[in-house]
Amino acid sequence: MHRDPVIIIGSGLAGYGVVRELRKLDSEIPVSMLSADHAGFYSKPMLSNALTTGKTPETLVNSDASKMADQQKISICPHTRVTDIDRDNHVLTLQGGDELSYGRLVLALGADQVHLPLQGDGVSDILSINDLDDYGRFRNALEGKKKISIIGAGLIGCEFANDLAAAGYQVNVIDISQQPLGRLLPPAAGAYLQKKLASIGITFYFDAMTQQVERVGERLRLVLASGEALESDIILSAVGLRPRIKMAEAAGIRVNRGIVTNQLMQTQDPEIFALGDCAEVQGKVLPFVMPITHAARALAATLAGNPTPVHYPAMPVLVKTPACPTIVSPPDIDAKGDWHVDVDGDGVRALFKDAADNLLGYALLGALTKEKNTLTAQLPPVLQ
Ligand SMILES: Cc1cc2nc3c(=O)[nH]c(=O)nc-3n(C[C@H](O)[C@H](O)[C@H](O)COP(=O)(O)OP(=O)(O)OC[C@H]3O[C@@H](n4cnc5c(N)ncnc54)[C@H](O)[C@@H]3O)c2cc1C
C-alpha cells in the first residue's frame, strides 16, 4: 500500500487516535486534520462527570489545536467544515467554497444527537450535550439554576443525572421504557440501578412519553402524554445518537446505520476510511472509546503501509454512575440466550448465556463490579 498524504476529517477521539498511533509508526507521512470545531483535544466521556470531578469546559481541554499540531507534527485547521467529497477528482469542498486535494481520507465525523419531534414554544430551549461546545452552553445555562429534567434514561442520561444530583441539583429523568439503561440491563438490574439513583434524589418517570415543552416565564414546562406536567429550569435531551453519514452518502460511499467499512476501516473506495461514532465496521456500530482505540491502532498501521484488520476483544463499558457502580458488556444484538440474574444486598450479577451455558454478555452493579475481569475473560471477542 502506498503512503500518500492523509487528511483526517474530525478532531474527536477517533481523529486524534489515528494521528497518535500513526505518529508512533511513522513520523514522515504528511497528515492534515480538518475540524468543524475548535479541534482542541479533550476526553468526551469526562463531560458527564465534570461537575463531581471539578472540571470546567476550559479545564477539560488537555491541549489546544496548535499544541496538538506541534506535538504530533501535523497541520490542523480548526473551524473548517467539509461540505462535499468529490471522489473522482480527490477534492474536498470546504464551507465557504475553498477546495482541497486529498490523497487518502479518514472520516472521523462522529454522530449527531437525535432530536425528538416535540411540540411547544420551549422546544428550541432544550439542550443536548455531544461535544465540548454543547457542554459549555450547558454550564452557562446552569448558573443560578436548580431543577433539571433529562429526557432519556440511557447511559448518557443516567450519567448526567448522577453528576447533577451529586452536585446538589434536583433532577427528573423521563423515559418511554420501564427502567434505566433499558438496552443494556435486564429488568431486575435496571430496578436496582433505579433504586440507587433514586436514593441520591433523582426522580424517575418511566413509561412516560414527552410530548410538549412550553416556556413559562424563565422556566420550561414539560408535558407528558399522560397530561402530567413537570416544571424545570433546564431540559436536557439524551435520547440517542445517529452516525453522521450524509456527506459520505452524497459522495456515493456505501452507508447503512453508519459509514460502511470492512475490517481495515476501508469504505468501498480504497482511498477513504472511516472509524469512530460515524462508522459501521464489519456490520458493527460501537459508539464507545475502546472500539475507537482498537480501530485507530489498526488503521494507523494500514496507513503506515501495513494493512491491518481490526479485532475487537470483549469491551465492557464502565457506566459513570458513582451512586451505583455499573459495568456492562452487552451481548451482540443478534445473540440468542437468556439473562440469569442474582440480586443481593451488595449488588447485581446478570449473566447472559446461550443454551450451551456459554457467557455472551453481562452486567455487574454495586460491589459485584469486582467480578469484571473474571467475567470478561470468559466472553467471546466482539469481532474476530
Ligand atoms: C457525555 C458522554 C459521555 C460518554 N461516556 C463514555 C464512556 O464513559 N465510555 C465510553 O466508552 N464512551 C463514552 N462516550 C462515547 C464516546 O465519547 C464517543 O464514542 C467518542 O468520543 C466518539 O469520538 P469520535 O471521534 O468518533 O466523534 P466526535 O468526538 O463526535 O468527533 C467528531 C469530529 O468530527 C468533526 N466533524 C463532523 N463533521 C464534520 C465536517 N463535515 N467537517 C469537519 N469536521 C467535522 C466534529 O467537529 C468533531 O471534531 C460518551 C459520550 C458522551 C457524549
The ligand as an SDF file (V2000), in Angstrom:
LIG
                    3D

 53 58  0  0  0  0  0  0  0  0999 V2000
  -21.4480   12.6720   27.6100 C   0  0  0  0  0  0  0  0  0  0  0  0
  -20.7970   11.4680   27.0040 C   0  0  0  0  0  0  0  0  0  0  0  0
  -20.2050   10.5270   27.8260 C   0  0  0  0  0  0  0  0  0  0  0  0
  -19.6050    9.3880   27.2740 C   0  0  0  0  0  0  0  0  0  0  0  0
  -19.0250    8.4840   28.1170 N   0  0  0  0  0  0  0  0  0  0  0  0
  -18.4350    7.3890   27.5870 C   0  0  0  0  0  0  0  0  0  0  0  0
  -17.7910    6.4310   28.4400 C   0  0  0  0  0  0  0  0  0  0  0  0
  -17.7970    6.5650   29.6670 O   0  0  0  0  0  0  0  0  0  0  0  0
  -17.1730    5.3680   27.8750 N   0  0  0  0  0  0  0  0  0  0  0  0
  -17.1540    5.1740   26.5090 C   0  0  0  0  0  0  0  0  0  0  0  0
  -16.5710    4.2120   26.0330 O   0  0  0  0  0  0  0  0  0  0  0  0
  -17.7570    6.0670   25.6690 N   0  0  0  0  0  0  0  0  0  0  0  0
  -18.3880    7.1640   26.1800 C   0  0  0  0  0  0  0  0  0  0  0  0
  -18.9790    8.0740   25.3470 N   0  0  0  0  0  0  0  0  0  0  0  0
  -18.8680    7.8590   23.8810 C   0  0  0  0  0  0  0  0  0  0  0  0
  -17.5090    8.3590   23.3630 C   0  0  0  0  0  0  0  0  0  0  0  0
  -17.1870    9.5760   23.9830 O   0  0  0  0  0  0  0  0  0  0  0  0
  -17.5850    8.5220   21.8410 C   0  0  0  0  0  0  0  0  0  0  0  0
  -17.7680    7.2220   21.3000 O   0  0  0  0  0  0  0  0  0  0  0  0
  -16.3380    9.1490   21.2220 C   0  0  0  0  0  0  0  0  0  0  0  0
  -15.9170   10.2940   21.9130 O   0  0  0  0  0  0  0  0  0  0  0  0
  -16.6250    9.4930   19.7570 C   0  0  0  0  0  0  0  0  0  0  0  0
  -15.4820   10.0260   19.1570 O   0  0  0  0  0  0  0  0  0  0  0  0
  -15.4670   10.3990   17.5900 P   0  0  0  0  0  0  0  0  0  0  0  0
  -14.1150   10.9540   17.3410 O   0  0  0  0  0  0  0  0  0  0  0  0
  -15.9460    9.2440   16.8010 O   0  0  0  0  0  0  0  0  0  0  0  0
  -16.5910   11.5140   17.4190 O   0  0  0  0  0  0  0  0  0  0  0  0
  -16.6110   13.0660   17.9260 P   0  0  0  0  0  0  0  0  0  0  0  0
  -15.9100   13.2230   19.2220 O   0  0  0  0  0  0  0  0  0  0  0  0
  -18.0450   13.4520   17.8650 O   0  0  0  0  0  0  0  0  0  0  0  0
  -15.7930   13.8260   16.8410 O   0  0  0  0  0  0  0  0  0  0  0  0
  -16.3130   14.1390   15.5740 C   0  0  0  0  0  0  0  0  0  0  0  0
  -15.4760   15.2400   14.9740 C   0  0  0  0  0  0  0  0  0  0  0  0
  -15.8340   15.4100   13.6140 O   0  0  0  0  0  0  0  0  0  0  0  0
  -15.9550   16.7950   13.3300 C   0  0  0  0  0  0  0  0  0  0  0  0
  -16.8070   16.9160   12.1510 N   0  0  0  0  0  0  0  0  0  0  0  0
  -18.0110   16.3580   11.9220 C   0  0  0  0  0  0  0  0  0  0  0  0
  -18.4660   16.6640   10.6840 N   0  0  0  0  0  0  0  0  0  0  0  0
  -17.5010   17.4190   10.1050 C   0  0  0  0  0  0  0  0  0  0  0  0
  -17.3640   18.0340    8.8230 C   0  0  0  0  0  0  0  0  0  0  0  0
  -18.3140   17.9010    7.8890 N   0  0  0  0  0  0  0  0  0  0  0  0
  -16.2550   18.7450    8.5720 N   0  0  0  0  0  0  0  0  0  0  0  0
  -15.2760   18.8720    9.5040 C   0  0  0  0  0  0  0  0  0  0  0  0
  -15.3530   18.3040   10.7320 N   0  0  0  0  0  0  0  0  0  0  0  0
  -16.4490   17.5830   11.0200 C   0  0  0  0  0  0  0  0  0  0  0  0
  -16.5150   17.3620   14.6150 C   0  0  0  0  0  0  0  0  0  0  0  0
  -16.3370   18.7510   14.6870 O   0  0  0  0  0  0  0  0  0  0  0  0
  -15.6540   16.5890   15.6290 C   0  0  0  0  0  0  0  0  0  0  0  0
  -14.3900   17.1950   15.7600 O   0  0  0  0  0  0  0  0  0  0  0  0
  -19.6080    9.2050   25.8750 C   0  0  0  0  0  0  0  0  0  0  0  0
  -20.2260   10.1530   25.0380 C   0  0  0  0  0  0  0  0  0  0  0  0
  -20.8150   11.2750   25.5960 C   0  0  0  0  0  0  0  0  0  0  0  0
  -21.4800   12.2890   24.7050 C   0  0  0  0  0  0  0  0  0  0  0  0
  1  2  1  0
  2  3  1  0
  2 52  2  0
  3  4  2  0
  4  5  1  0
  4 50  1  0
  5  6  2  0
  6  7  1  0
  6 13  1  0
  7  8  2  0
  7  9  1  0
  9 10  1  0
 10 11  2  0
 10 12  1  0
 12 13  2  0
 13 14  1  0
 14 15  1  0
 14 50  1  0
 15 16  1  0
 16 17  1  0
 16 18  1  0
 18 19  1  0
 18 20  1  0
 20 21  1  0
 20 22  1  0
 22 23  1  0
 23 24  1  0
 24 25  2  0
 24 26  1  0
 24 27  1  0
 27 28  1  0
 28 29  2  0
 28 30  1  0
 28 31  1  0
 31 32  1  0
 32 33  1  0
 33 34  1  0
 33 48  1  0
 34 35  1  0
 35 36  1  0
 35 46  1  0
 36 37  1  0
 36 45  1  0
 37 38  2  0
 38 39  1  0
 39 40  1  0
 39 45  2  0
 40 41  1  0
 40 42  2  0
 42 43  1  0
 43 44  2  0
 44 45  1  0
 46 47  1  0
 46 48  1  0
 48 49  1  0
 50 51  2  0
 51 52  1  0
 52 53  1  0
M  END
$$$$
